[in-house]
Amino acid sequence: MGRGAMGRGAGRCTGLLLAGVLVAAAGCGLTSGSPMVDDVKPGSIGQGEPLKGADLTVTSKEFTEQLILGAIMGIAFQAAGAEVLDRTGIQGSIGSREAVVNGDADAAYEYTGTAWITYMGNSEPIPDPQQQWQVVRDADLKNGVTWLAPSALNNTYALATNQANFEKYGTKTLSEVAELAEKDPGAVTLCVEGEFANRADGLPGMEKEYGMDIPAGRITQMDTGIIYTQVAKGTCTYGEVFTTDGRVKSMNLVVMEDDKQFFPNYNAAPVINTDTLKEWPAITGVLDPITQKLNNEVAQTLNAKVDVDGEDPHQVALDWLVQEGFVKEG
């Protein structure tokens, strides 16, 4: 599960009857977008329909987690009374970002690390996730973008192993992986993406931070999807994963704790065009309870429903909101 241009996940196309013509539009990243037409009403959020009369455009990037988060946001707005235009599924990070900045879209879920490093050009991440969010929030106000409270969902890099190797070696943290590599060099093999193998915030930086010295011959570069299957099989002792990827849970992998907080924090939070938020301040009250419920376990479960079980991202979002009592159907 990627966070930006590296992300993966197929777009969701839904046929809608518009002006007598059946068009496949929603979730396909079309610039015109299409209306969300969910039959929902307030549950624990949206009581009194505080967004009635609002016309809001929701956007997202194109990979699975973003499609789900964009749908969650749009469905919540509908339950609160808004008319919602769906512009989810925009390819790459910059497109959805610029849509919120310039007002072509009103809201999206974004990642703190992406903003701090990619949009704002900082090379050093901030280890404390709340502080990372705060500095991003403060910096983005001048761009006409307001960040609402962040979630515990942190879609960042990690190393993971399968259950057999977890039981065999007992490592729980990256420091313990480094100790194992020093004590028993033959025990540690890595499967990583080519990009991760060369990024300063990837393998080279991780090895430096943790004092790992893994010979090049014990590191194999491969496509992301293959990493998960090879780690699950035990071909690689450890593999690079994204912490919210549904395959972590479905393949019963064990994620190593980043105990030195090396990897950047990529906590998801709603970003709202500031002019929109001034006009419709109730957006905060609608989204805050939902964001507070999002964490890595929730993300893994929802992402797996799409990437493993083949379900539709929008339906997955709706089912979760109903299950949690945030909205009611009909």
MIDREN-328215 format. One line per field, with one value per residue (C-alpha): residue in one letter; x, y, z. Coordinates in nm, 4 decimals, always signed. Example, Ala and Ser with C-alpha at 12.3 -4.5 7.8 and 13.67 -1.06 7.14 Angstrom:
# MIDREN-328215
rest = [A; S]
x = [+1.2300; +1.3670]
y = [-0.4500; -0.1060]
z = [+0.7800; +0.7140]
# end
This chain:
# MIDREN-328215
rest = [M; G; R; G; A; M; G; R; G; A; G; R; C; T; G; L; L; L; A; G; V; L; V; A; A; A; G; C; G; L; T; S; G; S; P; M; V; D; D; V; K; P; G; S; I; G; Q; G; E; P; L; K; G; A; D; L; T; V; T; S; K; E; F; T; E; Q; L; I; L; G; A; I; M; G; I; A; F; Q; A; A; G; A; E; V; L; D; R; T; G; I; Q; G; S; I; G; S; R; E; A; V; V; N; G; D; A; D; A; A; Y; E; Y; T; G; T; A; W; I; T; Y; M; G; N; S; E; P; I; P; D; P; Q; Q; Q; W; Q; V; V; R; D; A; D; L; K; N; G; V; T; W; L; A; P; S; A; L; N; N; T; Y; A; L; A; T; N; Q; A; N; F; E; K; Y; G; T; K; T; L; S; E; V; A; E; L; A; E; K; D; P; G; A; V; T; L; C; V; E; G; E; F; A; N; R; A; D; G; L; P; G; M; E; K; E; Y; G; M; D; I; P; A; G; R; I; T; Q; M; D; T; G; I; I; Y; T; Q; V; A; K; G; T; C; T; Y; G; E; V; F; T; T; D; G; R; V; K; S; M; N; L; V; V; M; E; D; D; K; Q; F; F; P; N; Y; N; A; A; P; V; I; N; T; D; T; L; K; E; W; P; A; I; T; G; V; L; D; P; I; T; Q; K; L; N; N; E; V; A; Q; T; L; N; A; K; V; D; V; D; G; E; D; P; H; Q; V; A; L; D; W; L; V; Q; E; G; F; V; K; E; G]
x = [+0.0000; +0.1798; +0.1268; +0.1894; +0.3139; +0.4610; +0.1155; -0.0760; -0.4411; -0.6917; -0.9425; -1.3088; -1.5474; -1.9174; -2.1825; -2.4100; -2.7050; -2.6224; -2.8331; -2.9676; -2.6231; -2.4646; -2.1069; -1.8318; -1.6925; -1.6701; -1.3294; -1.1603; -0.9711; -1.1746; -1.1320; -1.5100; -1.5918; -1.9422; -2.1975; -2.1919; -2.5416; -2.5341; -2.8663; -2.7348; -2.8463; -2.6825; -2.5753; -2.3409; -2.2096; -2.4026; -2.6911; -2.9109; -2.7475; -2.5098; -2.3773; -2.7191; -2.6830; -2.3120; -2.1713; -1.8436; -1.5866; -1.3818; -1.0558; -0.7918; -0.4927; -0.5416; -0.4343; -0.6649; -0.6276; -0.6841; -0.9931; -1.1365; -1.0516; -1.1944; -1.5164; -1.5361; -1.5089; -1.7644; -2.0203; -1.9828; -2.0456; -2.3581; -2.4923; -2.4440; -2.6581; -2.4060; -2.4178; -2.0851; -1.8861; -1.6511; -1.3070; -1.1237; -0.8611; -0.6333; -0.2996; -0.0010; +0.0202; +0.0505; -0.2828; -0.5028; -0.2893; -0.3179; -0.6915; -0.7393; -0.4915; -0.6515; -1.0091; -1.0974; -1.1608; -1.2629; -1.1207; -0.9050; -0.7184; -0.3432; -0.0331; +0.1783; +0.5089; +0.4143; +0.3376; +0.6502; +0.8952; +0.7411; +0.5358; +0.7379; +1.0822; +1.2188; +1.4745; +1.4601; +1.1348; +1.0144; +1.0077; +0.7121; +0.3927; +0.1929; +0.4745; +0.5087; +0.1385; +0.1620; +0.4477; +0.2756; -0.0487; +0.1222; +0.3174; +0.0157; -0.2095; -0.0332; -0.1213; -0.4918; -0.5102; -0.6196; -0.5254; -0.7766; -0.6737; -0.4604; -0.5371; -0.3233; -0.3169; +0.0522; +0.1226; +0.4998; +0.7805; +0.8568; +1.0248; +0.8081; +0.8656; +0.6425; +0.5197; +0.7722; +1.0713; +0.9188; +0.9016; +1.2487; +1.4342; +1.1993; +1.2757; +1.0204; +1.2168; +1.4585; +1.7281; +1.6827; +1.7061; +2.0364; +2.1593; +2.0572; +2.2397; +2.5574; +2.5256; +2.4079; +2.4738; +2.3303; +1.9924; +1.9038; +1.8002; +1.6046; +1.3539; +1.3066; +1.1879; +1.4504; +1.3441; +1.3602; +1.7055; +1.8383; +1.6364; +1.7947; +1.4769; +1.4873; +1.7418; +2.0681; +1.9387; +1.7863; +2.1148; +2.3057; +2.0595; +2.0483; +2.4077; +2.3068; +2.5637; +2.3813; +2.5920; +2.4572; +2.4383; +2.1745; +1.9525; +1.7152; +1.5305; +1.1845; +0.8420; +0.6339; +0.3644; +0.6216; +0.7873; +0.4786; +0.4481; +0.8212; +0.8254; +0.5140; +0.6888; +1.0057; +1.2230; +1.3322; +1.3625; +1.2457; +1.0792; +0.9969; +0.6257; +0.3878; +0.2405; -0.1241; -0.1136; -0.3936; -0.1540; +0.0254; -0.2878; -0.4099; -0.0694; -0.0255; +0.3051; +0.4732; +0.5856; +0.9077; +0.8787; +1.0825; +1.2125; +1.4483; +1.1724; +1.3796; +1.1066; +0.9034; +0.5528; +0.2816; -0.0268; -0.3484; -0.5435; -0.8174; -0.6953; -0.9607; -0.9488; -0.9466; -1.2133; -1.4415; -1.3824; -1.4632; -1.7925; -1.8717; -1.6981; -1.9198; -1.6891; -1.4572; -1.7224; -1.8287; -1.4797; -1.3044; -1.4807; -1.4156; -1.0484; -1.0038; -1.1222; -0.8666; -0.5527; -0.3231; -0.5365; -0.8504; -0.6602; -0.5149; -0.8620; -1.0279; -0.7420; -0.7468; -1.1172; -1.0234; -0.6760; -0.7248; -1.1009; -1.1696; -1.4420; -1.5262; -1.3493; -1.6604; -1.8715; -1.5989; -1.6042; -1.9833; -1.9974; -1.7394; -1.9167; -2.2455; -2.0777; -1.9213; -2.2530; -2.1253; -2.3978; -2.7197; -2.8395; -3.1731]
y = [+0.0000; +0.3086; +0.6649; +0.8695; +0.8244; +0.4918; +0.3759; +0.0914; +0.0000; -0.0090; +0.2712; +0.2174; +0.2889; +0.3189; +0.3680; +0.6663; +0.7950; +1.1554; +1.3557; +1.0315; +0.8923; +0.6030; +0.6977; +0.5205; +0.7971; +0.7709; +0.6868; +0.6790; +1.0024; +1.1969; +1.5690; +1.6280; +1.3761; +1.2461; +1.2771; +1.0413; +0.8989; +0.6926; +0.6622; +0.7495; +0.9490; +1.0568; +0.7985; +0.9158; +1.1854; +1.4418; +1.4837; +1.7739; +1.7662; +2.0592; +2.0436; +2.0745; +2.3130; +2.2475; +2.1323; +1.9593; +1.7924; +1.5086; +1.3894; +1.1223; +0.9527; +0.6375; +0.3526; +0.1360; +0.2984; +0.6435; +0.5321; +0.3963; +0.7094; +0.9347; +0.7353; +0.7451; +1.1232; +1.1656; +0.9324; +1.1128; +1.4482; +1.3072; +1.1795; +1.5314; +1.6725; +1.7771; +1.7156; +1.5495; +1.5358; +1.2369; +1.3140; +1.0307; +0.8275; +1.1021; +0.9543; +1.0454; +1.2766; +1.6178; +1.6117; +1.5593; +1.7951; +2.0792; +2.0238; +2.1058; +2.3959; +2.5677; +2.4949; +2.2478; +2.0072; +2.0837; +1.7961; +1.4827; +1.2558; +1.3243; +1.1891; +1.4093; +1.2681; +1.3202; +1.6849; +1.7478; +1.5714; +1.5775; +1.8985; +2.1112; +1.9842; +1.8866; +1.6076; +1.5304; +1.3805; +1.4678; +1.1564; +1.2607; +1.2053; +1.4809; +1.7302; +1.6220; +1.6960; +2.0303; +2.1671; +2.0540; +2.2133; +2.5407; +2.5496; +2.4707; +2.7468; +2.9953; +2.7702; +2.7959; +2.4417; +2.3449; +2.0103; +1.8570; +1.6242; +1.3288; +0.9572; +0.6826; +0.5286; +0.5484; +0.4179; +0.4000; +0.1575; -0.1453; -0.4846; -0.7901; -1.1623; -1.4706; -1.6589; -1.9417; -1.7054; -1.4971; -1.8063; -1.9173; -1.5884; -1.4013; -1.0552; -0.7859; -0.4685; -0.3471; -0.3276; -0.6993; -0.7647; -0.5748; -0.7857; -1.1052; -0.9960; -0.9418; -1.2577; -1.4913; -1.3259; -1.6213; -1.5789; -1.2434; -1.2087; -0.9099; -0.8626; -0.4952; -0.2717; -0.1082; +0.2367; +0.1422; -0.0067; +0.3331; +0.5926; +0.7806; +0.7127; +0.3485; +0.0701; +0.2724; +0.5022; +0.2165; +0.0204; +0.3278; +0.4141; +0.0602; -0.0376; -0.3142; -0.4544; -0.6861; -0.8070; -0.7139; -1.0826; -1.1313; -0.8495; -0.9213; -0.6476; -0.7284; -0.5820; -0.4927; -0.7561; -1.0333; -0.9253; -1.0155; -1.3634; -1.4348; -1.3277; -1.5357; -1.8373; -1.7705; -1.7202; -1.3953; -1.3744; -1.0123; -0.8000; -0.4344; -0.3701; -0.0810; -0.0913; -0.0564; -0.2993; -0.5544; -0.8358; -0.7927; -0.9173; -1.1628; -1.3349; -1.3245; -1.1385; -0.9878; -0.6262; -0.5248; -0.2207; +0.0789; +0.1312; +0.4154; +0.5912; +0.6051; +0.5846; +0.9016; +0.9234; +0.9086; +0.9646; +1.0197; +1.3360; +1.5322; +1.8345; +2.0943; +2.3996; +2.6794; +2.8886; +2.5854; +2.5216; +2.8856; +2.8526; +2.5072; +2.4774; +2.1786; +1.9684; +1.9347; +1.7829; +1.5433; +1.4092; +1.4140; +1.1076; +0.9062; +1.0016; +0.9076; +0.5548; +0.5000; +0.3040; +0.0518; -0.2477; -0.0874; +0.0108; -0.3387; -0.4912; -0.2505; -0.2621; -0.6431; -0.6460; -0.4711; -0.6052; -0.9615; -1.0240; -0.8111; -0.5936; -0.2423; +0.0360; +0.2511; -0.0366; -0.1256; +0.2349; +0.2379; -0.0956; +0.0198; +0.3494; +0.1633; -0.1052; +0.1606; +0.3432; +0.6651; +0.6597; +0.4710; +0.3442; +0.4581]
z = [+0.0000; -0.1176; -0.0055; -0.3180; -0.6711; -0.5575; -0.4517; -0.5963; -0.6299; -0.9098; -0.9538; -0.8843; -1.1734; -1.1040; -1.3706; -1.3081; -1.5097; -1.5931; -1.8379; -1.9795; -2.0568; -1.8692; -1.7949; -1.6038; -1.3917; -1.0156; -0.8789; -1.2204; -1.1683; -1.4257; -1.3745; -1.3979; -1.1249; -1.0576; -0.7783; -0.4829; -0.4522; -0.1324; +0.0509; +0.3958; +0.6969; +1.0225; +1.2748; +1.5488; +1.3109; +1.1082; +1.3521; +1.2391; +0.8940; +0.9619; +0.6035; +0.4369; +0.1442; +0.0989; -0.2342; -0.1499; -0.3745; -0.2269; -0.3817; -0.3210; -0.4767; -0.6816; -0.4523; -0.2447; +0.0963; -0.0518; -0.2444; +0.0804; +0.2798; +0.0085; +0.0069; +0.3875; +0.3765; +0.0989; +0.2572; +0.5908; +0.4205; +0.2536; +0.5860; +0.7241; +0.4438; +0.1778; -0.1954; -0.2782; -0.6008; -0.6220; -0.7625; -0.5919; -0.7714; -0.9054; -1.0120; -0.7961; -0.4963; -0.6595; -0.8443; -0.5401; -0.3335; -0.5854; -0.6220; -0.2515; -0.2595; -0.5587; -0.4594; -0.7329; -0.4445; -0.0890; +0.1109; +0.1148; +0.3510; +0.3299; +0.5028; +0.7297; +0.6042; +0.2398; +0.3094; +0.5171; +0.2865; -0.0629; -0.0707; +0.1706; +0.0729; +0.4138; +0.4259; +0.7987; +0.9302; +1.2789; +1.5034; +1.7187; +1.5134; +1.6866; +1.6396; +1.2757; +1.2246; +1.4053; +1.1964; +0.8753; +0.9879; +1.0740; +0.7473; +0.5272; +0.6608; +0.4321; +0.1385; +0.2158; +0.3532; +0.7055; +0.8590; +1.0983; +1.3808; +1.2695; +1.2962; +1.4436; +1.0936; +0.9979; +0.6484; +0.6692; +0.5868; +0.8022; +0.7943; +0.8466; +0.8865; +0.8779; +1.1825; +1.1483; +1.1428; +1.4198; +1.6391; +1.5326; +1.5883; +1.8224; +1.6862; +1.7638; +1.6857; +1.4201; +1.6875; +1.7474; +1.3726; +1.3721; +1.6652; +1.4859; +1.1685; +1.3712; +1.5798; +1.3021; +0.9617; +0.7723; +0.9406; +0.7876; +0.4249; +0.2968; +0.0150; -0.0783; -0.3616; -0.5799; -0.4631; -0.0949; -0.1532; -0.2597; -0.0654; +0.2246; +0.4235; +0.3127; +0.3449; +0.3510; +0.6239; +0.8209; +0.8153; +0.9313; +1.2089; +1.3459; +1.2812; +1.0433; +0.8054; +0.5679; +0.2709; -0.0725; -0.1586; +0.1101; -0.0196; -0.3091; -0.4965; -0.6331; -0.7022; -0.3988; -0.4398; -0.4690; -0.1437; +0.0594; -0.0929; -0.0591; +0.3061; +0.3724; +0.2159; +0.4156; +0.1058; +0.2698; +0.6459; +0.6384; +0.3740; +0.3264; +0.3766; +0.4264; +0.7746; +0.6659; +0.3718; +0.3876; +0.3030; +0.6367; +0.8109; +0.5477; +0.5309; +0.9100; +0.8929; +1.2002; +1.1676; +1.3418; +1.5666; +1.4496; +1.8042; +1.7081; +1.5131; +1.1953; +0.9336; +0.8726; +1.0166; +0.7522; +0.9653; +0.7695; +0.8467; +0.6698; +0.4758; +0.4001; +0.1753; +0.4344; +0.2576; +0.2535; +0.6236; +0.7067; +0.5212; +0.6632; +1.0046; +1.0911; +0.8703; +1.1703; +1.3931; +1.1187; +1.0480; +1.3864; +1.5373; +1.2212; +1.2058; +1.5722; +1.4893; +1.2098; +1.2968; +1.1281; +1.2199; +1.0768; +0.7609; +0.7161; +0.7495; +0.5053; +0.2542; +0.2598; +0.1710; -0.1537; -0.2370; -0.1124; -0.1302; -0.4387; -0.2858; -0.4082; -0.2109; -0.1899; -0.0573; +0.1938; +0.3187; +0.3473; +0.5264; +0.7817; +0.8513; +0.9063; +1.1191; +1.3426; +1.3719; +1.2137; +0.9453; +0.8800; +0.5451; +0.4021]
# end
